[in-house]
Amino acid sequence: MKENRKIKKTALKIVERIVRNEAKRDIWGDPPLCIGIGHQPKRPKRK
């Protein structure tokens, strides 16, 4: 019985870690958007 409880606790910890990592990926995006895309300097006008 004690071994069964230990296995359940270990499995729950593993599942919790996986869920947390997936949530972080969803929140921050994977791959993350580059800030450089938002800043596009104007090109000089041709003379």
Summary of the structure (lengths in Angstrom):
residues: 47
radius of gyration: 23.2
end to end distance: 83.5
largest distance: 83.5
contacts: 61
relative contact order: 0.07
helix: 64%
strand: 0%
